[in-house]
Amino acid sequence: MNNLIELSSTLLYTAFLLYLVATLFFSFTIGSKRKSDGKAAKIGITLTIIGFITQLGYFITRWMGSGHAPVSNLFEYMTFFGMATVLGFIILYFIYKVTILGLFALPVALIIIAYASMFPTEVAPLVPSLQSHWLYIHVTTVSLSQGILTISFVAGLIYLIRQIDQTKTTKRTTWLEITLYSLILFVGFILATTLFNVMNYQAVFEYPNNAREGIVETEYHMPPIAAPTDGTLLTEDVMQPWFEIPEWMHGADAGRKFNTLLWSIIFGTGLYLLLRLVFRKRLGATIQPLLQKTRPDLLDEITYRSVAIGFPLFTLGGLIFASIWAEEAWGRFWGWDPKEVWALITWFFYAAFLHLRLSRGWHGEKSAWLAAIGFAIIMFNLIVVNLVLAGLHSYA
């Protein structure tokens, strides 16, 4: 068992490196018309496919080693989400042959996988509510749909960077910059977690937990900016917290999770400001000259097709399969758990996307902005709802 888990970790690391090298080859195809560009694209997509097969090997070996599908916690789910994003890219690449898609889709998948690695990677027994075959069916279907919907965001983001006028500051350039800044916040989380893990930072709080009717302890691995409500710091010679979290954040380890979010914002903002200082202009304006070869109409088509494929899958996994499993696990098809509410919000949003696209003629930039908003909703559901809001789905 341990050997299989170690093998799965090696395969995941190898897949990560292959995606990284593939991104490098895709970068050789931008900004020029050399004959070697086609060869670089072929190498890039070949490495991507090999990386995907390697990551699939990780998934299978971890499943064999743990005895259950590896989608039961945030580490496992986010790595599968990254793999689903790569699969979505591969499918759409062979349909449309747009190499620039790889230069943006693979880094997004890399960020997702790196983000996943910041969570505990140990194999743990399934909690009773997860001991069902619906774990495989519901969770994997949702993740596959979100991976494909992520490609709609990637294509939409390329479209926006390509088309928005960067010669002057407008609302459009500001919102585009906010979108790019939000992606950098994920990198900030990775940097913060890595740094404090290397430092082996620890700070222990005790606080009253009404749900457990007693005093419990929680261990912080980052300096405590936000303390648990009515919490007492037990560790000496560490930074004192600046404030306590509000009482409505009452979930298990809510203070630690919110503290992690704050440090991610601090590190991500620092990295963004550093990039602005180096390039001396907005990130969108820095990237735009590299995208002049791309066809906006094709990017718009990819944005729509990704949603057209991903939305039915999400309907199946996120609503239908989820309701069946909820009935089996909790005795009701629907509740107002935060995760369920945001799944419904996600469904309504992409339903509105398709309605506006097909009935109201929202093409081009409007569709691209909708794709960006949709991705923000997905990530809010995965991060904030999982890490901050308490609910029946809080397995993180």
C-alpha positions in Angstrom: 0.0 0.0 0.0 2.7 2.5 1.0 4.7 1.7 -2.1 1.7 2.4 -4.3 1.1 5.8 -2.5 4.8 6.7 -3.0 4.5 5.7 -6.6 1.4 7.8 -7.1 3.2 10.8 -5.6 6.1 10.3 -8.0 3.8 10.1 -11.0 2.0 13.3 -10.0 5.3 15.1 -9.6 6.4 13.8 -13.0 3.2 14.9 -14.7 3.7 18.4 -13.2 7.1 18.6 -14.7 5.9 17.4 -18.1 3.1 20.0 -18.1 5.7 22.7 -17.2 8.0 21.6 -20.1 5.0 21.5 -22.5 4.1 25.0 -21.5 7.7 26.1 -22.5 7.3 24.5 -25.9 3.9 26.2 -26.4 5.6 29.5 -25.6 7.9 29.0 -28.6 4.9 29.3 -30.9 3.9 32.9 -30.0 5.0 36.1 -31.7 6.6 34.6 -34.8 5.9 32.7 -38.0 8.8 30.4 -38.1 8.4 26.9 -39.6 9.7 25.5 -36.3 6.6 26.8 -34.6 4.6 23.8 -35.8 7.3 21.4 -34.5 7.3 23.1 -31.1 3.5 22.8 -30.9 3.6 19.1 -31.7 6.2 18.5 -29.0 4.1 20.6 -26.6 0.9 18.6 -27.2 2.8 15.3 -27.1 4.3 16.2 -23.7 0.9 17.3 -22.5 -0.7 13.9 -23.5 2.2 12.0 -21.8 1.8 14.2 -18.7 -2.0 13.5 -18.7 -1.4 9.7 -19.0 1.2 10.0 -16.2 -1.3 11.8 -14.0 -3.9 9.2 -14.8 -1.4 6.7 -13.5 -1.2 8.7 -10.3 -4.9 8.6 -10.0 -5.1 4.8 -10.5 -2.2 3.9 -8.2 -3.5 6.2 -5.4 -6.9 4.6 -5.8 -5.3 1.1 -5.5 -3.3 2.2 -2.5 -6.1 3.9 -0.6 -9.0 1.6 -1.5 -11.2 4.4 -2.7 -11.4 7.0 -5.5 -8.9 9.8 -4.6 -11.4 12.6 -4.7 -12.3 12.7 -1.0 -10.4 15.8 0.2 -9.2 19.1 -1.2 -5.8 17.7 -2.2 -7.3 14.8 -4.1 -10.1 16.8 -5.6 -8.0 19.7 -6.8 -5.4 17.4 -8.4 -8.3 15.6 -10.3 -9.7 19.1 -11.2 -6.2 20.0 -12.6 -6.2 16.7 -14.6 -9.7 17.4 -15.9 -8.6 20.9 -17.1 -5.7 19.3 -19.0 -8.2 16.8 -20.5 -10.5 19.6 -21.6 -7.5 21.4 -23.2 -6.4 18.3 -25.1 -9.9 17.7 -26.5 -10.4 21.3 -27.6 -6.9 21.5 -29.0 -7.5 18.6 -31.4 -10.8 20.2 -32.5 -9.5 23.7 -33.0 -5.7 23.5 -33.2 -5.2 26.7 -31.3 -1.7 26.4 -29.8 -2.0 29.6 -27.7 -4.6 27.8 -25.6 -1.8 25.6 -24.2 0.2 28.5 -23.1 -2.6 29.7 -20.8 -4.5 26.4 -20.0 -1.5 24.5 -18.8 -0.3 27.2 -16.4 -3.8 27.3 -14.9 -3.7 23.5 -14.5 -0.3 23.8 -12.9 -1.5 26.4 -10.5 -4.5 24.2 -9.5 -2.2 21.2 -9.0 0.4 23.2 -7.0 -2.5 24.7 -5.0 -3.7 21.1 -4.2 -0.2 20.1 -3.0 -0.4 22.7 -0.2 -3.1 20.7 1.6 -2.4 17.5 3.6 -1.6 14.6 1.2 -1.9 11.7 3.6 -4.4 9.0 2.7 -7.1 8.8 5.3 -10.1 6.5 5.8 -13.4 7.8 4.3 -15.9 9.4 6.7 -19.2 7.4 6.8 -21.1 9.8 4.5 -18.4 9.3 1.8 -18.5 5.5 1.8 -20.6 5.2 -1.3 -20.2 4.5 -5.0 -21.7 7.9 -5.5 -18.4 9.3 -4.4 -16.9 8.2 -7.7 -19.9 9.1 -9.9 -20.9 12.5 -8.4 -17.5 14.0 -7.6 -15.6 12.9 -10.8 -18.5 14.1 -13.0 -18.5 17.5 -11.3 -14.7 17.8 -11.6 -14.7 16.9 -15.3 -17.4 19.5 -16.0 -15.5 22.2 -14.1 -12.3 21.3 -15.9 -14.0 21.8 -19.3 -15.7 25.0 -18.1 -12.2 26.2 -17.0 -11.1 26.1 -20.7 -14.0 28.4 -21.5 -12.4 30.9 -19.0 -9.0 30.4 -20.5 -10.2 31.1 -24.0 -12.3 34.0 -22.8 -9.3 35.4 -20.9 -7.1 35.2 -24.1 -9.9 36.9 -26.0 -10.1 39.8 -23.5 -6.3 40.3 -23.4 -6.2 40.3 -27.2 -9.1 42.6 -27.8 -9.3 45.2 -25.0 -7.6 48.5 -25.8 -4.7 48.9 -23.5 -3.6 52.3 -24.6 -5.8 54.0 -21.9 -7.2 53.0 -18.5 -10.8 52.1 -18.6 -13.3 49.9 -16.6 -12.5 47.1 -19.0 -8.8 47.2 -18.5 -9.3 47.5 -14.7 -11.5 44.4 -14.5 -9.1 42.5 -16.8 -6.3 43.4 -14.4 -8.3 42.3 -11.4 -8.9 39.0 -13.2 -5.1 38.5 -13.7 -4.4 39.7 -10.1 -6.9 37.0 -8.8 -4.9 34.3 -10.6 -1.7 35.6 -9.0 -3.4 35.2 -5.6 -3.3 31.4 -6.1 0.5 31.7 -6.6 0.6 33.8 -3.4 -1.1 31.0 -1.5 1.5 28.5 -2.8 4.4 30.8 -1.9 3.1 31.5 1.6 2.4 27.9 2.4 5.8 26.8 1.1 7.7 29.5 3.0 6.1 28.8 6.4 6.3 25.0 5.9 10.0 25.4 5.3 10.2 27.5 8.5 8.2 24.8 10.3 6.0 27.5 11.8 3.5 26.5 14.4 1.2 28.4 16.8 -1.5 26.7 18.8 -4.8 28.2 19.9 -7.6 26.9 22.2 -11.1 28.1 21.7 -14.7 27.1 22.7 -16.4 25.0 20.1 -20.2 25.1 20.6 -20.7 22.2 18.1 -18.5 20.0 20.3 -19.5 21.6 23.5 -16.0 22.1 24.9 -12.6 23.6 24.5 -10.7 22.5 21.4 -7.2 23.3 20.0 -6.2 24.3 16.5 -2.7 24.5 15.1 -1.7 27.4 12.8 1.1 26.9 10.3 1.2 30.6 9.4 1.6 33.6 11.7 -1.8 34.3 13.3 -3.3 37.5 11.8 -6.8 36.2 12.6 -7.5 34.2 15.7 -10.5 32.0 16.5 -13.4 33.7 18.2 -12.6 33.8 22.0 -9.4 32.0 21.2 -6.3 31.9 23.5 -2.8 31.7 22.1 -0.9 28.9 23.9 2.4 29.1 22.0 4.9 31.5 23.4 7.3 33.7 21.4 5.1 33.9 18.3 3.3 36.8 16.6 0.2 38.0 18.4 -3.1 37.9 16.4 -4.4 41.2 15.1 -8.1 40.4 15.5 -10.5 37.6 16.1 -12.8 36.2 13.3 -16.5 37.0 13.6 -18.8 34.6 15.4 -20.6 33.5 12.2 -17.4 31.8 11.0 -18.1 29.0 13.4 -16.8 26.0 11.4 -14.0 23.7 12.5 -10.7 25.5 12.2 -12.4 28.5 10.6 -9.8 30.9 12.1 -6.9 28.9 10.7 -8.5 28.7 7.3 -9.3 32.4 7.2 -5.8 33.2 8.3 -4.4 31.2 5.4 -6.7 33.2 3.0 -5.3 36.5 4.4 -1.7 35.4 3.9 -2.5 34.3 0.4 -3.8 37.8 -0.3 -0.7 39.4 1.2 1.8 37.3 -0.8 -0.2 37.4 -4.0 -0.5 41.2 -3.8 3.2 41.5 -3.2 4.0 39.3 -6.2 1.6 41.3 -8.4 3.1 44.7 -7.4 6.6 43.2 -8.1 5.5 42.2 -11.6 4.0 45.7 -12.2 7.3 47.2 -11.0 9.4 45.0 -13.4 7.2 45.5 -16.5 6.2 49.1 -15.6 2.7 48.6 -17.1 -0.4 46.6 -16.6 -0.1 42.8 -17.0 -2.7 42.8 -19.7 -0.7 45.4 -21.7 2.4 43.3 -21.2 0.9 40.1 -22.6 -1.2 41.7 -25.4 1.5 42.0 -28.0 2.2 38.3 -27.8 -1.4 37.5 -28.9 -1.6 39.3 -32.2 -1.6 36.0 -34.2 -4.6 34.6 -32.5 -8.1 34.7 -34.1 -10.7 36.3 -31.9 -13.6 34.5 -33.6 -12.0 31.1 -32.9 -11.4 32.0 -29.3 -15.0 33.1 -29.0 -16.1 29.7 -30.5 -13.9 27.8 -28.0 -15.4 29.8 -25.1 -18.9 28.8 -26.2 -18.2 25.1 -27.1 -16.5 24.6 -23.7 -19.7 25.7 -21.9 -21.9 23.7 -24.3 -19.9 20.6 -23.3 -19.3 21.4 -19.6 -22.8 22.6 -18.7 -24.7 19.3 -19.3 -22.0 17.4 -17.4 -22.3 19.8 -14.5 -26.1 19.4 -14.6 -25.6 15.6 -14.4 -23.0 15.5 -11.7 -23.6 18.7 -9.7 -27.4 18.5 -9.5 -28.8 15.1 -10.5 -26.2 12.7 -9.1 -25.7 15.1 -6.1 -29.4 15.0 -5.2 -29.5 11.2 -5.4 -26.4 10.9 -3.1 -27.9 13.5 -0.7 -31.0 11.4 -0.4 -28.9 8.3 0.3 -26.5 10.0 2.8 -28.7 12.5 4.6 -32.3 11.4 3.8 -33.2 14.4 1.6 -32.7 15.3 -2.0 -32.0 19.0 -1.3 -30.9 21.2 1.6 -29.6 24.7 1.9 -26.0 23.7 2.7 -23.5 26.3 1.4 -22.1 23.9 -1.1 -25.5 23.0 -2.5 -26.5 26.6 -2.8 -23.3 27.6 -4.7 -23.7 24.5 -7.0 -27.2 25.8 -7.8 -25.8 29.4 -8.4 -23.2 27.9 -10.7 -25.9 26.0 -12.6 -28.1 29.1 -13.0 -25.2 31.2 -14.1 -24.1 28.9 -17.0 -27.7 28.3 -18.0 -28.0 32.2 -18.3 -24.7 32.1 -20.2 -26.1 29.8 -22.9 -29.5 31.7 -22.9 -27.8 35.0 -23.5 -25.4 33.5 -26.1 -28.1 31.7 -28.1 -31.1 34.0 -27.7 -29.7 37.5 -27.1 -26.6 37.3 -29.3 -24.0 37.8 -26.5 -20.9 36.9 -28.5 -17.3 38.1 -28.3 -16.3 40.2 -25.4 -19.6 39.7 -23.5 -19.2 36.0 -23.6 -15.6 36.2 -22.6 -16.6 38.3 -19.5 -19.3 35.8 -18.6 -16.8 32.9 -18.9 -14.4 34.8 -16.5 -17.3 35.4 -14.0 -18.3 31.7 -14.2 -14.7 30.6 -13.4 -14.7 33.0 -10.4 -17.9 31.3 -9.1 -16.4 27.9 -9.5 -13.3 28.9 -7.6 -15.3 30.6 -4.9 -17.2 27.4 -4.4 -14.0 25.4 -4.2 -12.0 27.7 -2.0 -14.1 30.0 0.1 -17.1 27.6 0.6 -14.7 24.8 1.4 -12.2 26.6 3.6 -14.3 29.4 5.3 -18.0 28.5 5.3 -19.1 25.6 7.5 -21.4 22.9 6.1 -22.0 19.2 5.5 -19.5 19.3 2.6 -16.6 20.6 4.8 -14.2 17.7 4.3 -11.2 20.0 3.7 
